């Protein structure tokens, strides 16, 4: 039998004999493999390819045609590219009817209506599909799970709406409709959708998107609709999706990794291996101490140092390989089974898929982590003195004086690299530099353990015993402290960077209108339509003062937008100025400002962006999609807006007309918040579908909830790693604890000894990780919050989050260790 096979047999028997320690090591190695494999499988399963979406998008039809708003220019390109412009000036061409579309598609084509939009259900909205699900062309788009398919005056709903056949659907502004069936989308279980033959959809012109809302048809054609047919259909105002186009575009779906993605993957690999080795290393070290006599007996019978190394490395191979295999299978199962569950909260799910290349790479990573974790104990086993071990003595290994210097050199190199990386626009380089700092701190951790163990003489007995035992077993303690330090540093750095990015986004928020202002735009409507729209708005908003806004146009009737560019919070922002009178100025300022009102009356612009003024003038660019651009320098004064984050400018009509333009009223403004379930949009759209409505709500985003998800991950790793190391320490301290119990130490003293280990490990790791995390987080905040050399970085520390990580987790780990079972059987001690 070869030495390797013998070592594997010994490792297998040893793992089975110490099942508790083996299970602990396998959990530490397998947990990262399981989590990453589950995420990879979940992502692959929830990624729906264009071929998988084919039936859900087209059913049994050959193509879907969506009508663009009148005057829209379309230009589709292979591979999913293209452009569309819904603001084209000029005469609007009439929309096509079904007969004209059939003529474009050729003889033998058949169409059924297929309109997608929204339906208001009280204070909520649901997606709506207006088509006939009984037609063979819609087969496979939605699956009937209960009831029957709807006819005229009836609807079917998806399960997310919580309705059953026989219930009434009550859309806003129309009569209730009877639910006759429940249908399911093949890829979107969380979809809230209503399907019927005659729905009152939100005007599609305002919601139009080539991949979503819009009115159109499903087409059954005699020949495939290919890319050669697209230009003609685009020119007619039809956006096309066809089977032939999707199958042809699938070859463009190529995944590639740039240098940043490659570096990011490398960072993740290093951190996973490092964390796994630091967590599993102490368990291998404790196992080595328990097997010293067995290994010494093998050496006494002729085993070489290489044989002893092979036996200990075989432990890592057996445990790491088993853990990786089991974790990979569990991860694949969790990803496949979890995808439908996650998709019910939002998202989509396709056929079960496993990205075998990255999954096998992660499994190999787990195996490698097991081998690396056993490497140091293997070297120690090869160097142990056989006679000393057989005599019952196990002297502590002497510390190497060169490690602190090497660790300090790595930390300094990492800090220097961080200073350089902080100036780069990509945050991945800061993270790469942080890895150097973490590696240096890992190397420095044994010295930190020795240094912090010096004041142990001044501590109370339980803590003194805990700290001295921790210092005496530096390999075990330093590994656990380094693991806690790495987790804390990573979580604190990500927390600072994420919170800084949120604060920067909040500070960067800007609007040309104050919070609470309602804006109504008429777009390209005629004068008669605008008069009817204004009258309807006044009727719908009784008692609400309405201020008029105007659009500029030249002598040929071409619309012009007057804009200027200003830097706001480091970002170049282009604003469209408003044209109006004193009433609109009062709304924009939220009060009456005599100075600003006098300037507006004298023909000057009133500006709310100080950076936009140059020598008392505002530079504007007048642009049109069909006319030549112009540059205007107009006199202006600075005024204070109603809101802190408000910018923009207001021009008097006289100033615009002096520049050679004419003005026409096409906007209405009011300080009014539409109540929940308001039908204002629908009511105004009955006058003209070209109306647009916007209500300024101010900055509404909330801090990223994922920040506390990082806290949850840190909780598992810090508390779990600390308790694992504490349990190993408690097992290592059995002789000392047995002696304390024999001489009458109360149970709380034994518990305090165990809790003291947890407090020392988690506390020291958290403090060192706090320093490293703050340095990295501050550096990380610059590429995450700046958009140029002139833009200052936003640095914001989420103190509740940092305190919860640095203080809360060690306290929680200590409390958990305090309730750990401490009773021991009496052991035989050599005198």
N, C-alpha and C positions, 0 to 999 in steps of 0.2 A: 504494500500500500504506500502510495506517495505521501510526502509530508503534508502537502496541501489537502489531500482527502482526509488524512488523519486529523488535521487541524479543523476542518469543517465538521467532522463527526464530534470532536471535542466541543466545538462551539455550539453545535445543535444540542448536545446533552447538557451543557452548562446553561443555555438559554431556557431549556425546559425545567431544569432544576431550580433556577431563580426566575420563576414565571412573573412575579410582580415587577422585578427590576427590568426584565425583558419587555414586558408590556409597556412600562414607562418609556423606555428608550424608543420602542416602535411608535408610540404615540407622538413623541417629540420629533422623530424623523418623518413620520407619515402625515402629520397634520398639515404642514405646508404643501406637501405633494397632493393631498386630498383637496385642499382649498383651491390651489391653482388649477388642478385638473378639472375640478367641478366648474370653475369659472370659464376655462377654455371650452369645455363641452357645452356649457350653458350658452355661451356666446355663439358658438357654431350652430347650435340647434335653433337659437332665436334669430339667426341671420337667414332671411328668406331671399333666395336668389331670384333673378328675373324669370327663370324658367318655372320656379315654384309658384311665383305670383301670377303666372300666366292665366290659370283657370279663374282665380279670384278676380282678376282685372277684366277678363274678356268673356268668361264663361265658355260657351261653344262658338262664339262669334269669331269672325276673322279680323275685325278691327273695331276700335272705338274712336269716334270722332267727336271732339269737343269744340263748340263754337266759342271763339274769342270775342271779347267785347268789340263793338263797332269801332272801326278805325285802328285796330291793333295790327301791328306788323309781326309776323311769325317767321322764324327761320330755324327749323330743326336740323340737327346734324347727327350723323351716326355716332354711337357711343354714348348717347344720352345728353349730348351738348346741344346748344342752341341759344336763341335769344328771343325775347318778345318785349314789345313796348306798347303799353296800353294808353299812352298819352299822346298819340300821334294827332296832330292837327289836320284840318282839312275836312272835306265833305265826307260824312259817314256813309259807307255803302250799306244797302239794305241786307239784312241777314238772309241766309239761304233757307229754302224750304226743303222738305224731304225729297221732292222731285228733282230739284237742282243737284242735291248731293248724290242721288242715284245716277244722274247723268254723268257726274264726275267719276264715279266708281266704275261705271261701265254696265253693259247689259247683264241681267241676271242678279243684280244686287238687291238685297232686301234689308230694310231698316226697321228698328223699333226704337222708340224714345228711351233715352237714358240720361237723366238729369240728376246731378249731385249737388247738394247744398246743405243748409242747416234748417232745423226746425226748432222754434222756441217753445219750450215746455215750462211755462211759468217763469221762474227765476233761472232755469237751466236751459242748456241747448243740447241738441242731439244731432248727429249727422243724419241726413235724409237722402233717400234714393228713390227717385220717381221713375219706375219702370215696371214691366210686367214680368214677375218671376215665373209665371206659368208658361211663358214663351220658351221654346227649346234653346234659343240663343243665350239665355241666362243660366243654363244648366251648369251647376258646379260653383257658381259665384257665392251662393248662400245655401246652406243645407237646412232643410226643414226638420226640426226636432220635436215639434208639438203643434197640433192643430192642422191648419191647411193654409195654402197660399192665398194671398188677398186678391179680391176682385175690386171693381169700382166701388169707392166709398169705404173701403176696408184697408187695414194696414197689417203688416207683420213687423215684429220688433225682435231685437237681439236680447239674450238673457240679461245683459248688464242693466237694462232698463227696469227689470223686476216686474214686468207685466205678464199676464197669462191670457190665453184665449178667453174671450168674453169680457175682458176689462175694457174700459174706455180710455182712449188717449185724448188728452185735452190740450191741443196746441193753442198758443196765444193768438187771439184775433180771429179764430175760425171755429166752426162747430166741432164738437167732440167726434172722434172716429173710433170705430170698433176694432179691437185687436182680435184677429182670427188665427194667428199663427206665431210661433217663435222660431226664428231662423238663427243659424250660427255661421259666423265667418270662419273660413278654413284656417286663417292665420292670426286673427285678432280676437281672442276671447273676451277682451275688455271693451270691445267696440260697443258704443251706444248709438244704435242706428234704427231708423224707422224706414220701412219700405212700403210703397203703395203706388197706385196708378195715378192718383190725383192729389198731390200734396201741395201745400202753400209754402214754397221754399223761400228762403231769404234771397233777395235779388242777387243773381249770380254774377253780375258785372262787378260788384264790389268785392266779392269773395273769389273771383276767378283766379285759378291757378292751373297751369297746364297739366299738373299731375294729380289734381284733386277736384275742386268744385267746378261746376260749369254745366251748361245745357248741351245736349248733343244726342248721338245715336249709337247703338250697336249695329254693326253691319255684317251681313253674310254676303260674301262676294264670290263671283265665279272664278277669280284668280287672286292669288295673294297680293296684298297691298305692300309693295316693296318701297325701298328708299327712293326709287326712281319716280314714284307717284307722289312723294311728299311735297316737293316744291309747288306743284299745282294745287294741292289741297291747302297748303299753308297760305298761298296767295289768295285763296278763297276764304281765308279766316277760319280754317279748321285745323286744330291740333290733332295729330294722328298717333294712335298706339295700335300696332298690329302684331300678329304672331310672327310674321316674317321679319319685321323690324326687331322684335325682342330677341329672336333666335340669332339674328345677325349681330346684335349689339352685345350678346353674351360673351363674345370673344374679347371685348374690351375690359371685362371684369378681371383685372390682374392685380394681385396684391404685391406690393413691393415695400421694402424697408430702406429708408435713407440712413444716413450716418447718425442722426439724432435718435431714430428708433432703435438702431443697433446698440448705441451707447446706453439707451434706457433699458434695453433687455439685459445688457451686461451688468448694469447696476443692480437690477432685480435679482439676477442669478447670484451675484456676490453676496447680496444681503440675505437671500434665502439660505445659502450655504453657511454663511457666517452665523446667522441666528440659530440654525439647526445644530451646528457644531458646538456653539456655546451652550445650548440647552442640553444636548445629549452627551457632551464631553464629560461632565461630572459623573453621570451615571456609569460611563465606561471606567472612569477612574475609581469609583467606589467598587465596581465589580472586580477591577484589578487587585485592589487591596484585599478583597475577600478570597481571591484565587492565588495570592502570592505563594502560599505554601504548596498548592498544587503545582504551580509553575516551577517552584524551586525543586520539587521532587523530580519533575521531568528533567530539569537541568542536571540534577545529581545523577540521573541515570544515563547521561550522555547527550541530552538535548542541547543544541547550540543556541546562541543568542538569536540567530535567524529563525530557528524553530519557534522560540518564544514569541518573537514578533509576528510570525505567521499565525500562531494560535490566537493572539489578541486581535489581529486584523481580521481573522476569520469571524470573530464575534461581530465586527462591524459589517462584514459582507453578509452574514446570515441575517442579522437583525435588520440591517439597512435594506437588503434585497427583499425580505419578507414584507417589511413595512411599505416599501415602494410599490410592490405588487398589490398588496391589499388596498393601499390608499388609492392607487390608480383605478382599480376596479370600482371601489366605492365612489370615487370622484366622478367616473363616467356615469355610473348609475344615478348619482345625485344630480348631475348636470342634465341628463336626459329626463329624469322624472320631475326635476324642479322647473324646467322651462315652461310647461303649461301653467304651473302655479304662479311663477313670476309674471308670465304674460297676462294673467288675470288682473294684475295690478297696473298693467300698462305695457305696451310693446306688442310684439308679434312672435309667433312660433312657427317653425317649419318642420320638416322631417328630421328625425333624430340624426345627429351628425357628430362625429368625433374627429377633431383635427389630429390625426395620428402622429404626425411629425413632432409638433410641440409637446403632445402628451407623452410620447416616448422619451423626449428630451427631458421633461420634468421628472419622469420616473428614473432616468439615469442620473439626474441631479440628486434625487433622494438616495440612491445607492452610493453615489460619490460622497454625499454628506455623511453617511454612515461610516464609510472608510476613513474619511478625514477626522471624524470625531474619535475614532479608535486609534488614530495614528500616534498621538502623544502617549496614551497608556501603553501602546505597543513598544515605543522606544524606551519607556520607563521599565517595562518588563524585561527587555533585553539587557538593561543596565543594572538590574537588582543584584545584590550580593547574596548568593545562595546560602552560604553559611549563616549570615545574619538573619535571613528569613527563617531558616529551619530552627534557629535558636530562639525564635519568638520575638526578635527585635526588628523594628522597621524604622530606621532613622529617616528623618525628613531630608528631602533633597535640598542641597544648597542652592540659593538663588544665584542667577547669573547676573553679574554686574553690567553686562553690555545691553540687556533688554531695555532698561529705562532710557538709555541714550538713543537706541533705535526707535523706540516709541516716540520720544520727543522730536526726533528728526522727521518722522512721518507726520506728526501733528503740525510742525512748522511748515513742512512742504504742502500739506493740505490747506493750511491757512493762507499761504501765499497763492496757491492755485485758486482758492475761493475769492481772493481779492481780484484776481484777473478775470475769473469766470463771472463775477458780479457785473462786469461791464458788457458781457455778451447778451445778445437779445434772447437766447434760448436758456431756459432754466435747467435743462438737462446737464449743462456743464457745471452748474453749482452743485447739483446732486453728485456728480462724479467727483468733484473736489471734496465733498463731504464724506465720501467713502474713504478717502485717504485719512481724513481726520479721525473717523471712527476706527479704522485699522490701527492708527497710532495709539488711540486711547485704549484699545483692546490690549495692545502690547504693554502699555503703561499700567494696566489694572493691577497686576501682582505687586508692583511697587506702591500703588495707592493703597492696597490692602495692608501691606506692611506698615506704611506710614500712618494710616488712620488707626491701626491697632495699638500704637504706642500709648494713647491715653487710657487704655483699658484698666490700668491700675486704680484709676479714680472712680470707676463705675461700681454699681452695686453688684453683689455676687452673681446673680443670674446673668446679667448683661456682661459681666467680666468673663465668665466662663464661655458665653456665646462668642464674644469677640476674639478671645484668645484661641478658641477652637477654630474659628474662621481663619485667623492668621496662620495657625499651625498647618491647616490644610489649604494652602494657597491655590493649588490647582483647581480644586473643587469650587472654592469661594470666588476666585477671580473669574472663572468661566461664567458663573451665575451672575455676578455683578456686571460683567461685560455684556451679557445678554440683556439685562434690564436697561443698562446704559444705552445700548443700540436702539432698543425699542423706544425709550423715552426721547432720545435725540431725534429719531425719525418722526415721531408723532408731534413733538413740539415744533420742529421745523415746518412740517406740513401745515400745522395749525396756524402758525404765524403767517406763512405765505398765503394760505387760503383766506384768512381773515383780512390780511392786507389787501388782497385782490378785491374782496367784497367791499371794503371801505373805499377803495379807489373807484370802483364802479358806482358806488353811491355818490361820491363827490363828483364824479364825471357826468352824472345825470344832468341833463339840461333840457329845457323846453322853451318854445317861443310863446307859450301861453301859461297863465297862472293855474295852479291846481283848482279844480272845480269848474273850469270854463268848458262850456259846450260849444262846439264849432260845427256848422252846417255848410257844406260846399255844394255848389251847383254844377261845377265842371263845365261841360260844353253845351249846357241847355240853352234854348232860345230865350229871348226876352219874355215872350208870353208864358213859357213854362216856368221861368224864374218868378214871375209875378204870382202865378198860382202856387208855387212852392213856398214863397214868402208868406202868402196869406194862410196856407195850411199850417206853417210853422207857428204863426201868431195864434191860430186857433188851437193848436195842440199845446201851446205854452201860454195860457192866459195869465196876465199879470206879470210876466217875466220880461224885463226890458231887453230888447234885441238891438245890437249894434251892427251896423252894416260894414262889410268889407268889400273891396273892389279888386278886379283883375285888370291888368294892363294889356293892351293890344295895339297893333300898329294900324296904319291906314288900310291895309289889305285884310284886316280882321284876324291876323295871326297872333295867337296868344304869346305873351312874354312873361317869364318869371324873373323877378329882380332878386338877386342873391348877393351875399357877401360871405367871405370866409374869415373865421376867427379861430384862435387857439383857445380851447377851453379844457383846463386840467391836462394840458400837454397834448391834446388831440385836436387836429384841424377839423373844425366843424363848419359845414356850409349851411347857412340859414337863408330862408326865403322871407323877405320882408313883407309886412302887411301894409295895406293901403286903406286908410280910413280917416275918421274925423274925431272930434273931441269925445264922443260917446265911447268909441273903441279905446281911446287912450285911457279913459277912466277905468275901464275894465282891466286893461293890461297893467295899470299901476295900483289898482285896488283902492284908489283915493283920488281926490282932486289935487293936482299939482299945478299951481298957477304958472310957475316958470316954464314947465314943459308944455302946458296948454298954450301959453303965449308964443312959444317957439313954433309949435305946430301951426298956429293960426298965421304966423308970419311966413310960412312956406318952408320951414326947416324940418328935417327928419329928426325924430326922437329915438335915440339909440339906448339900449340897455346893456350893451357890451362895451366896456371901456376900451378894451384892446382893439376894437374895430375903428376907433376914431384916429385920424391923422390930421393934425393942424385944423381941427374943427370941421373936417369933411369925412364923409363916408363914401368909400369906393364900392360901387355896385356893378355887377355884370348882368346885363339883360340878355337872356338866352331864350331861344325858341327852337323847336324841333324842325321847323320849316322856314325860318328866317335867319338872316345874318345876326351874329351876336354884336352887342355893343357894350361899351364901358362908360359908366357915369360917375362923376364926382359931384356929390350933392352936399350942401351945407347941413350940419347936424349938431345937436346938443346931446349931452349925456343926461340920463334920468335914472331914477331908482325904480326897479320893477316891483311887482307885488310879492314875488317869491324869491328866495335866496338863489335858487338854481335856474332862474328864468333869464333868458336872453332875448335877442331879436331886436327889431326896429319897426317903427311905424312911420310911413310916408304920407303927407297930405296929398289929396288928389291934385291940387294945383301944381305941386312940384313934379308929379309924374306927367301931367299934361304939358308942362313947360319943356319937358325932355322930348316931346314929339309923340307921346302915346295918348290914346284915349282910354277912358276907364269905364267899366261896366260893373254894376253891383252883382256879385256872385257868391258872397259869403255872408253868414249871419253868426254872431257871437253872443253868448249869454252866460252869466254866472248861474249855472243850473246843473244839478246832478240828476240825471234820469233815475227814477226809482227802479228797483228790481222788477223785472218782468215788463218793463216799458215797451210799448209797441210803436214808439215814435219813429224808428227807422222804417218799419213796415208801412206805417201810415204815410210817411213822406214819399216812400218808394212807389206808392200807388199813383202819385202825381207824376213822377219821372224816375225811372230806374237809375238815372245818372247821379242821384244824390249821394253824398257821403257824409257821415256823421262821426265825430270823434269827441270823446270826453276826456279831458286831461285829469288823470288820477294821481299824478305825482310819482315818486319813486316807490314801487310796490314790492320789489324783490326782498327776500328775507335772507339772513345768513345761511350759508350752505349747510343743510342738515347732515351732509356727509362728514362734517367735522366731528360730530359726536359718534359717527360710525367708526372713525379712527380711534376714538376713546374706547369703544367696545373692543376693537382689536387689541389695543394696548392692555385692556383689562385681562383678556384671555392670556396674552403672552407674559405680561409682568406678573400677575398673580399666579398663573399656572406655573411659570418658570420658577418663581420664588418658592412656591410650595413644594415643587419637585426637588429643588436644591435643599430646602429645609428638611424634607423627608429623608433625603440622602444623608444630610448632616446628622439628623436624629439617629439614623441607623449607625453612622460612624461613631456617634458619641454614646453608644450603649454602655460601654464599660464605665465611663465617667458618670452617666446618669444612674447606672445601677449602684455605683458607690455612693452617690448622693442620697439615693433612696434608702440604702442600707444604714446610713448614719443618721436617718431621721429627717431628711429634707421633706417638707410638705409638698403636696401635689402641685400647688400653684408655682413653687420654685421651679419644678421640672417644666411646667408649661411656659414659664417666663424664659427659661433657657432656650426652648424651641422658638418662641416668639421673638426672642432677641436675635436669633440667627436671621429670621425673616426680615426684621426691621433693619438690621445691618446691611444685608444683601440688597434689599429693595431701596433703602434710603440712600446708600452710597451710589448705587447705579442711577437712581433718579436725579441726584444732585449733579453728578458728572454729566449725565445726559441732558440736563437742563441747560448747562453752559454750552455744550456742543450744539444743542438744538436751537438756542437763541442765536448763536453766531450764524448757523446755516440758514435759519429762518429770516434773519435780517438781510443776508445776502440774497436769499431766494426772492424776497419781496421786490427787489429792483427789476429783474427781468419779467416778473409777473405783473408789475404795475406801471412800467414805463413804456412809452411809445416813441422814444427818441432821446438824443443826448440832452436836449433842453428840458425834458420832462422830469421833474424831481420824483424820486421814489416815494411811495406811500408805505409807511411802516406802522402797523397796528398789531398790538399783542393782545390776544383774547385771554385776559387774565383769569376769568372763571375756568376756562378750558385748561390753561396751563396749571393752575392750582389743583384742579381735579386730577391731572396726570401726575404731577410731581409730589403732591401731598396726599391726595386721596387714595391713589393706588398703593403706595407703601403702607398707609394706615390699614387699608382693606386687607392687604397681604398679611400684615401683622396680626390683625384680629382673626383672620382665618387660621393662621398658625397657632394662635392662642387657644383655640378650641380643638386643636389636634390631640388625638389620643396619645397620652404620655406614659401610661402604665407599662411597666416592663417586667418580664419574669426575672427572678434572681439568676444571676450568672456566676459561673465559677471564675474566680480571680486568682492569678498566680501571685504568691507572696514571695 
